[in-house]
Amino acid sequence: MTRRATKRGEERTSLDGTSADVLVCGASFAGLTVARELAGTGADVLVLDRYEIGERQTSACAAPTPWLEAMGLEGSIRQEIPCMGFHTPHGSVRYRLPWSWSAFDYRELCRLLWAQCGGARFETAKVNARVEATGGDGANETPDAPIAVATDRGVVSAPLVVDALGWRRVLAARSYQPPDAPLSRGLEVHPPGGGEDLDVWIDRSLARRGFAWSVPADGEQRVGVGSYEPRDHVKGPTEDLAERLERPAVRYQGNWFPHRLRPATEAGVFFVGDSAGHCFALSGEGIRTAFYFGIACGRQLRRVVDGEMARAEALERYGAFSARHAPAFRRALRLQRLIPALPPRLLTRLFALLARQALVDRSFGWYLDQAHPAFAAGPRQAADAHGTAA
């Protein structure tokens, strides 16, 4: 079990009454990306997380290589993976992608991201909820009045607040809990191993509605199962897949992940990453979308910090930017519902038909375009997150 790194004893000083220009709650992919975009502004950026940066892995750690390169995170790559294998009980097919995946080291990637965050501050604290500001009447007196957030070390406030805490959407008005919430669940083990391809199984004996995977990571093999139905357990199937691959089921890591887009703003707060549903259905891929929407959010915050716009306008523009991606997210969700319903033999034939390189290039090119790494290359001070991905 991961040990919380929240400060203890004499080191556990109160944060009550602490303020900042920007408060980023959550220090994984999305939160660190937001803070990264604010580097050089001179803003007082405070990042909070329950754990030390990079201490607790929050997801399966593989992302498109072009995104890791665009973010300056190549140093975290453990193995580049140019091909994917798709398997059903009736056959297998191997695709060479027009771009590659890379398995990366979570702790090192977070360290590299944090190194790009300039003078941002970090504190370990568990964020509990949004609360009424001291002396307030429940509503902001001015459009840019500070927002108060309760933590286990006291109340912290800032006029610009980001919820990058994951699927729980902690700073929202309504709770968001499985199994009733639109969430998938995944579990992964990390035995020694190897390989060259990112393998995916669509096999109802492992996941009635979902998929299984194996990702090579330079001497480690990341083996897991994801279920689109949150009521279906995944520990047994994960151990079953590890046994089939003749690997020990060791070093468990799992989490819930969303499969439906949610509003990216609410009551003055910016939501990014899993808290906004920025995770593609079907594939369960949320790392590059955390980078992508984190950049978009950070760029709008930067414009507020620079005095170019008020918070209300930044909220409107960022919310609209996220919402314009809804068609792609809906398409992925339709595929998530369709593919498990297809007869396995038909699905096997479809995989074989799609194996022509021109079709592979086109389909996986479209997939990357929905959050393209070119978005990371724009000048931070001039970028307008009101644009589109492709």
ZAMITI-81179 format. One line per 3 residues: number of its first residue (from 1); their letters; for each residue x, z, y of C-alpha. Coordinates in steps of 0.02 Angstrom, whole numbers, plus 50000, padded with zeros to 5 digits. Layout:
// ZAMITI-81179
NUM> A> X Z Y ~ ...;
END
This chain:
// ZAMITI-81179
1> MTR> 50000 50000 50000 ~ 50065 49955 50173 ~ 50109 50108 50276;
4> RAT> 50039 50107 50451 ~ 50173 50101 50584 ~ 50068 50187 50717;
7> KRG> 50181 50311 50804 ~ 50174 50489 50740 ~ 50225 50661 50798;
10> EER> 50317 50671 50963 ~ 50327 50480 50972 ~ 50138 50466 50969;
13> TSL> 50109 50475 51155 ~ 49940 50444 51232 ~ 49897 50272 51300;
16> DGT> 49742 50341 51387 ~ 49726 50264 51559 ~ 49853 50126 51526;
19> SAD> 49815 49963 51615 ~ 49886 49788 51612 ~ 49850 49617 51685;
22> VLV> 49814 49545 51511 ~ 49771 49645 51355 ~ 49794 49553 51190;
25> CGA> 49719 49646 51042 ~ 49800 49585 50882 ~ 49981 49535 50850;
28> SFA> 49971 49401 50717 ~ 49968 49211 50737 ~ 49832 49198 50871;
31> GLT> 49873 49350 50975 ~ 50060 49315 50982 ~ 50025 49134 51029;
34> VAR> 49917 49190 51176 ~ 50055 49306 51236 ~ 50182 49166 51213;
37> ELA> 50084 49055 51332 ~ 50094 49188 51467 ~ 50283 49204 51462;
40> GTG> 50361 49173 51631 ~ 50205 49209 51733 ~ 50261 49382 51786;
43> ADV> 50097 49452 51719 ~ 50097 49624 51637 ~ 50045 49575 51460;
46> LVL> 50011 49716 51336 ~ 49991 49674 51151 ~ 49912 49802 51034;
49> DRY> 49905 49802 50845 ~ 49877 49931 50710 ~ 50042 49881 50629;
52> EIG> 50213 49836 50694 ~ 50238 49650 50729 ~ 50261 49559 50565;
55> ERQ> 50236 49715 50460 ~ 50074 49670 50372 ~ 50047 49494 50308;
58> TSA> 49872 49436 50350 ~ 49857 49271 50257 ~ 49931 49146 50136;
61> CAA> 50084 49086 50230 ~ 50089 48897 50230 ~ 50058 48781 50377;
64> PTP> 50087 48599 50424 ~ 50273 48576 50456 ~ 50243 48479 50619;
67> WLE> 50155 48632 50690 ~ 50297 48750 50646 ~ 50419 48629 50726;
70> AMG> 50312 48609 50882 ~ 50305 48798 50903 ~ 50493 48821 50879;
73> LEG> 50467 48917 50717 ~ 50574 48814 50598 ~ 50682 48966 50564;
76> SIR> 50540 49047 50467 ~ 50522 48902 50343 ~ 50564 48945 50163;
79> QEI> 50517 48780 50082 ~ 50449 48613 50142 ~ 50314 48538 50029;
82> PCM> 50281 48350 50048 ~ 50153 48330 49907 ~ 49991 48408 49847;
85> GFH> 49922 48411 49672 ~ 49733 48424 49641 ~ 49674 48483 49471;
88> TPH> 49506 48495 49384 ~ 49469 48535 49201 ~ 49463 48346 49172;
91> GSV> 49620 48283 49256 ~ 49750 48293 49394 ~ 49808 48186 49538;
94> RYR> 49958 48200 49653 ~ 49958 48145 49835 ~ 50108 48116 49948;
97> LPW> 50048 48170 50120 ~ 50083 48082 50285 ~ 50149 48251 50343;
100> SWS> 50215 48401 50247 ~ 50165 48582 50223 ~ 50293 48721 50237;
103> AFD> 50288 48892 50158 ~ 50357 49018 50281 ~ 50410 49199 50293;
106> YRE> 50275 49296 50385 ~ 50386 49431 50458 ~ 50513 49305 50522;
109> LCR> 50381 49192 50597 ~ 50304 49337 50692 ~ 50477 49391 50751;
112> LLW> 50513 49216 50816 ~ 50344 49206 50903 ~ 50370 49375 50985;
115> AQC> 50541 49320 51046 ~ 50451 49184 51146 ~ 50333 49307 51230;
118> GGA> 50448 49348 51375 ~ 50423 49520 51449 ~ 50262 49563 51357;
121> RFE> 50245 49745 51300 ~ 50192 49799 51126 ~ 50115 49960 51063;
124> TAK> 50051 50010 50891 ~ 49871 50066 50910 ~ 49711 50038 50813;
127> VNA> 49583 49951 50924 ~ 49411 50026 50892 ~ 49287 49952 51015;
130> RVE> 49248 49899 51190 ~ 49186 50045 51296 ~ 49109 50072 51466;
133> ATG> 49241 50084 51601 ~ 49263 50256 51677 ~ 49143 50280 51820;
136> GDG> 49049 50120 51780 ~ 48865 50090 51749 ~ 48887 49977 51597;
139> ANE> 48910 49819 51699 ~ 49060 49752 51792 ~ 49049 49790 51978;
142> TPD> 49149 49633 52019 ~ 49172 49472 51920 ~ 49352 49515 51875;
145> API> 49332 49703 51852 ~ 49439 49780 51713 ~ 49369 49790 51537;
148> AVA> 49400 49953 51443 ~ 49450 49957 51260 ~ 49454 50114 51153;
151> TDR> 49601 50138 51035 ~ 49660 50281 50926 ~ 49785 50323 51063;
154> GVV> 49663 50320 51209 ~ 49571 50198 51321 ~ 49666 50046 51385;
157> SAP> 49600 49922 51513 ~ 49635 49751 51588 ~ 49538 49618 51684;
160> LVV> 49585 49491 51550 ~ 49555 49544 51369 ~ 49583 49443 51211;
163> DAL> 49513 49488 51039 ~ 49633 49416 50909 ~ 49595 49553 50783;
166> GWR> 49526 49441 50646 ~ 49358 49414 50564 ~ 49287 49586 50612;
169> RVL> 49268 49527 50793 ~ 49296 49706 50848 ~ 49261 49685 51034;
172> AAR> 49096 49595 51010 ~ 48927 49679 51031 ~ 48869 49648 50852;
175> SYQ> 48956 49700 50692 ~ 49015 49568 50570 ~ 49028 49628 50391;
178> PPD> 49032 49549 50218 ~ 48945 49503 50108 ~ 48811 49451 50232;
181> APL> 48930 49373 50359 ~ 48989 49191 50337 ~ 49154 49240 50258;
184> SRG> 49257 49182 50112 ~ 49373 49297 50017 ~ 49546 49266 49948;
187> LEV> 49678 49357 49847 ~ 49857 49306 49814 ~ 50002 49369 49707;
190> HPP> 50186 49334 49738 ~ 50285 49321 49577 ~ 50457 49242 49561;
193> GGG> 50441 49056 49528 ~ 50463 48885 49600 ~ 50397 48709 49607;
196> EDL> 50387 48561 49725 ~ 50202 48534 49759 ~ 50062 48632 49837;
199> DVW> 49940 48636 49691 ~ 49752 48660 49709 ~ 49630 48691 49567;
202> IDR> 49443 48662 49579 ~ 49390 48746 49419 ~ 49229 48844 49402;
205> SLA> 49308 48957 49270 ~ 49418 49022 49411 ~ 49300 49010 49560;
208> RRG> 49117 48965 49545 ~ 49118 48908 49725 ~ 49295 48897 49788;
211> FAW> 49470 48847 49739 ~ 49637 48912 49675 ~ 49813 48874 49733;
214> SVP> 49997 48888 49698 ~ 50123 48872 49840 ~ 50311 48867 49805;
217> ADG> 50417 48965 49928 ~ 50602 48952 49883 ~ 50607 49063 49730;
220> EQR> 50435 49139 49755 ~ 50269 49069 49694 ~ 50114 49113 49793;
223> VGV> 49968 49106 49672 ~ 49791 49142 49729 ~ 49604 49113 49719;
226> GSY> 49479 49092 49861 ~ 49291 49108 49844 ~ 49166 49037 49969;
229> EPR> 49040 49162 49900 ~ 49092 49334 49964 ~ 48999 49423 49824;
232> DHV> 49110 49344 49691 ~ 49265 49445 49651 ~ 49434 49358 49647;
235> KGP> 49555 49483 49569 ~ 49516 49436 49389 ~ 49526 49248 49422;
238> TED> 49690 49270 49517 ~ 49766 49364 49371 ~ 49696 49231 49252;
241> LAE> 49780 49091 49350 ~ 49945 49186 49356 ~ 49935 49205 49167;
244> RLE> 49901 49019 49144 ~ 50056 48982 49249 ~ 50155 49111 49149;
247> RPA> 50189 49214 49303 ~ 50169 49403 49324 ~ 50030 49460 49440;
250> VRY> 50133 49561 49562 ~ 50133 49598 49749 ~ 49949 49576 49789;
253> QGN> 49892 49520 49962 ~ 49715 49473 50011 ~ 49591 49459 50152;
256> WFP> 49425 49390 50208 ~ 49424 49230 50311 ~ 49282 49149 50409;
259> HRL> 49205 48981 50370 ~ 49093 48958 50521 ~ 49138 48934 50704;
262> RPA> 49078 49072 50821 ~ 49068 49081 51012 ~ 49243 49096 51083;
265> TEA> 49189 49205 51229 ~ 49070 49350 51248 ~ 49036 49469 51392;
268> GVF> 49201 49434 51478 ~ 49311 49439 51322 ~ 49409 49292 51250;
271> FVG> 49403 49275 51059 ~ 49535 49176 50967 ~ 49584 49146 50786;
274> DSA> 49475 49218 50649 ~ 49376 49322 50774 ~ 49306 49157 50841;
277> GHC> 49290 49077 50669 ~ 49441 48965 50704 ~ 49470 48935 50520;
280> FAL> 49424 48771 50435 ~ 49294 48784 50300 ~ 49335 48703 50132;
283> SGE> 49525 48725 50148 ~ 49520 48900 50223 ~ 49662 48848 50338;
286> GIR> 49671 48958 50492 ~ 49854 48968 50543 ~ 49874 48806 50641;
289> TAF> 49703 48831 50719 ~ 49760 49005 50774 ~ 49909 48921 50858;
292> YFG> 49800 48783 50931 ~ 49662 48890 51004 ~ 49787 49025 51051;
295> IAC> 49876 48898 51159 ~ 49711 48841 51236 ~ 49661 49020 51275;
298> GRQ> 49832 49066 51343 ~ 49835 48915 51458 ~ 49670 48964 51537;
301> LRR> 49728 49144 51557 ~ 49886 49079 51638 ~ 49783 48989 51769;
304> VVD> 49690 49150 51809 ~ 49854 49246 51823 ~ 49924 49110 51937;
307> GEM> 49771 49125 52050 ~ 49706 48949 52013 ~ 49536 49007 51949;
310> ARA> 49429 49161 51921 ~ 49400 49241 51751 ~ 49223 49173 51741;
313> EAL> 49284 48994 51755 ~ 49421 49022 51625 ~ 49292 49094 51505;
316> ERY> 49178 48945 51532 ~ 49316 48817 51508 ~ 49392 48900 51354;
319> GAF> 49221 48926 51276 ~ 49177 48744 51304 ~ 49344 48687 51232;
322> SAR> 49313 48784 51072 ~ 49132 48726 51059 ~ 49181 48543 51072;
325> HAP> 49268 48560 50904 ~ 49106 48611 50819 ~ 49073 48439 50739;
328> AFR> 49237 48446 50642 ~ 49203 48624 50586 ~ 49026 48578 50533;
331> RAL> 49092 48429 50434 ~ 49214 48542 50342 ~ 49074 48665 50305;
334> RLQ> 48964 48527 50234 ~ 49107 48476 50119 ~ 49129 48658 50069;
337> RLI> 48948 48661 50013 ~ 48952 48489 49932 ~ 49111 48490 49828;
340> PAL> 49070 48641 49718 ~ 48902 48560 49680 ~ 48977 48397 49615;
343> PPR> 48990 48374 49425 ~ 49173 48408 49379 ~ 49197 48237 49297;
346> LLT> 49131 48149 49453 ~ 49244 48254 49562 ~ 49394 48206 49454;
349> RLF> 49352 48022 49474 ~ 49335 48042 49663 ~ 49508 48122 49673;
352> ALL> 49578 47975 49577 ~ 49491 47848 49689 ~ 49562 47933 49844;
355> ARQ> 49740 47925 49778 ~ 49777 47758 49862 ~ 49911 47795 49991;
358> ALV> 49815 47712 50132 ~ 49667 47827 50099 ~ 49778 47980 50083;
361> DRS> 49861 47939 50249 ~ 49695 47911 50335 ~ 49605 48065 50269;
364> FGW> 49749 48186 50294 ~ 49790 48106 50461 ~ 49611 48141 50517;
367> YLD> 49626 48319 50455 ~ 49784 48352 50556 ~ 49707 48269 50710;
370> QAH> 49573 48404 50721 ~ 49707 48523 50786 ~ 49857 48411 50816;
373> PAF> 50031 48484 50849 ~ 50052 48370 51000 ~ 49939 48496 51090;
376> AAG> 50083 48621 51088 ~ 50198 48504 51184 ~ 50107 48501 51351;
379> PRQ> 50183 48590 51502 ~ 50110 48765 51503 ~ 50092 48776 51690;
382> AAD> 50005 48606 51704 ~ 49909 48597 51540 ~ 49721 48590 51549;
385> AHG> 49637 48663 51396 ~ 49479 48569 51447 ~ 49545 48419 51350;
388> TAA> 49523 48371 51168 ~ 49633 48380 51017 ~ 49665 48201 50969;
END
